[in-house]
Amino acid sequence: MEGVKLVINKSLSSHFQVTHTIHMSTIGQSSYHLNATYVGDQQLSPTEAFPTLVGDINNVGSLHAQALHLLAERIRNEGRLPGNTSAGFFAENFTQQSKFVTWQFDTEYRGDDYTATLTLGNPDLISESIILVAHFLQSVSSRLVLGGEMVYHRRPGEEGAIVTLAGKYTALKWVSTLNLGYGGAHASYYHRANDQIQVGVEFEANTRLQDTSFAFGYQLNLPEANMVFRGFLDSNWCVGAVLEKKLPPLPVTLALGAFLNHWKHRFHCGFSIIVG
């Protein structure tokens, strides 16, 4: 969290919501985002409703749109259009451009004890470039899930594939995950001590960069005081914390945050106000 951020959420109906976000930064450019979300009537669970349409545009004209639709009981489709952006997995790993327009299409099939997903990213028939991502997860038992991911990319003069194996074990109060691939390994552990305290540990080893890192995070909930405190510490000598405070009966949440990088002697702080 850095600078000052104001977020205003407005529900226009039971299906339509808009969000205004104003960010005033002291180290970068200030920005304004307008986000609109539409949620349909077909609801499968408290967190899943179809169709879902999301659009976000900022003050420099960068547009990001997303559509999620349920074709059948077990088949979900998703389309994404991130515009004029240099962030994200695809930009970091598979392109040299600083700004571009791309699109992505996902299809997910959910079986009784497995999930399969196929992602098609930014295909170009003229230059014969494409990004293809395939996921598969299988429930071995009620607590153990095993699977993998394959990322295939092709563009003029370059072609390759990356395979990653994944596992997840879920217990009553903790969850552990492990990913192993050609690029390295990633492991995480999350533990819910009680209704107020949650902790997590993350470890990552990158063989390409010859670097390893770990991070420790925690969350403290104080429902009687309407407060949530989150903090983290990692191996790069970075320390950060965020304090969120609800102000009933007003629909307002105040957040204060600070970030300190001891190694680079860099300090950021800021606060945000969320209305709605």
Steps between C-alpha positions, in 0.01 A plus 500: 500500500641837395358850481128567539224282355124561497265217398125556458274198442147562374238229446259617232290182521523140618693419181699814421776672698750775420822592680698824484867483607721807534867447584729794574862383504815671622745282301305431180216629289161550660212309344124461482318173431136439415387140553158361405377151593188315388394174666224283352222296658655152467668446837667165578658597833546808721814586299392394150236667284461500121532683274753744650627802308778723635650809339772735623634814333746758631580863426760415231256284302622154603205259489468159665185295437400153622200280428418176684220275377367153584445307178391181677484362852866400490646737237603858575633746243690820566625769267744777594615813322788676680591811304812716496674330789850372565423309819402139546632152437486506121672836465777414744586164351411495132522848350749781469240769439437761766142572398266284297142382460425132554210270564454168677238224491454234771290183506461300821340159548415382853453129555395321817856482634715690248530833319646565153570847358626614160615859441567656160693827516554764231501276189632656178457293183705740287817485711418148623530594868291349778497432873328183622456408867348171620412416863386173652420431867390163639365431849689196624316507833278737694810695607764441230491657153766433233539646154712698264527783251653527154579836340578496127605815314595559141607808308735565206840357585398360837301202625491322835297335771513500880350223714424546871374238746273610787365357823272625775415350837212641704458419868247625752691818590787517251576479128833414335592527130805405290583582136801344323617584149791577272509858624521407869277420795236679702358389835250661735343425836191668646370444853185633661571495873155628601235746387733792568851387393619370162861447392671392180848416370616503138824368346618537140814379320567636150753297301510749213599791725691279748307657785295380796262697717249451777228709659295489818158661531232528764150637549335602825123553510342706778125485427401678819712800395410465128871475418719274284881510521721340234879486482787324323876450514716350224861401437568815297483706819155633416245567774143613442175538690143617435237593759134508392235661718128505428309804619141390570224605456658671199583273200862613520825304545827678580830325421850607605807330356880518502776316312871504578784348295810499720731381221412779255425761769151554359194593704140536381191587698147599423134475590179422319132565555244250371138613480231239445 
